[in-house]
Amino acid sequence: MAEQIINISFPVNEGILSTLKESKEEFTKDVLFSSALLFYRKRKLSLGKAAELAGYSKLDFISKLQEEKEFIFDYSEEEIGDIFSDVVNIK
């Protein structure tokens, strides 16, 4: 079953767009990317779902993360330790 698409809208003072020197479309794209990045950082969305929210393919989202100097994988020391301990156990 296909997922249903919902539209979400919110008011923005025209002066904000003017200050940012962005069109409505540019602002919308930036808000979607910023939201996707926030949820990805908080680990509420996977990389794929964050890319989908932002309107990018996974590879394009990764490229955008690199452009923005964002970490693609942001593991804690404990998580890295778990990953490497699992690797050591693979035979």
PEWOJO-V877817 format. One record per residue. SS is DSSP state (hx for helix, st for strand, lp for the rest). OMEGA is omega in whole degrees, 0 to 359 (* if undefined). NEAR is the number of other C-alpha atoms within 10 Angstrom. Layout:
((SS/OMEGA/NEAR) (SS/OMEGA/NEAR))
//
This chain:
((lp/181/3) (lp/177/4) (lp/179/5) (lp/177/5) (lp/175/6) (lp/177/6) (lp/178/4) (lp/178/5) (lp/177/6) (lp/182/4) (lp/175/5) (lp/178/10) (lp/181/7) (hx/180/10) (hx/177/9) (hx/179/11) (hx/179/14) (hx/179/11) (hx/180/8) (hx/184/10) (lp/181/11) (lp/173/13) (lp/177/12) (hx/181/13) (hx/179/9) (hx/179/13) (hx/179/16) (hx/180/13) (hx/178/14) (hx/180/14) (hx/179/13) (hx/179/18) (hx/181/22) (hx/178/15) (hx/179/15) (hx/179/24) (hx/179/21) (hx/180/14) (hx/177/17) (hx/178/20) (hx/181/18) (lp/180/10) (lp/175/12) (lp/176/12) (lp/173/17) (lp/177/14) (hx/181/22) (hx/180/16) (hx/176/17) (hx/177/26) (hx/179/23) (hx/179/17) (hx/182/18) (hx/181/21) (lp/181/15) (lp/166/17) (lp/179/16) (hx/182/16) (hx/178/12) (hx/178/12) (hx/177/22) (hx/178/18) (hx/179/15) (hx/176/16) (hx/179/15) (hx/178/12) (hx/182/9) (lp/180/9) (lp/178/9) (lp/176/14) (lp/176/11) (lp/177/15) (lp/184/9) (lp/182/12) (lp/174/11) (lp/178/9) (hx/180/9) (hx/180/9) (hx/178/11) (hx/177/12) (hx/178/12) (hx/180/12) (hx/182/12) (hx/177/11) (hx/176/11) (hx/180/10) (hx/180/10) (hx/182/9) (hx/179/7) (lp/179/6) (lp/*/4))
//
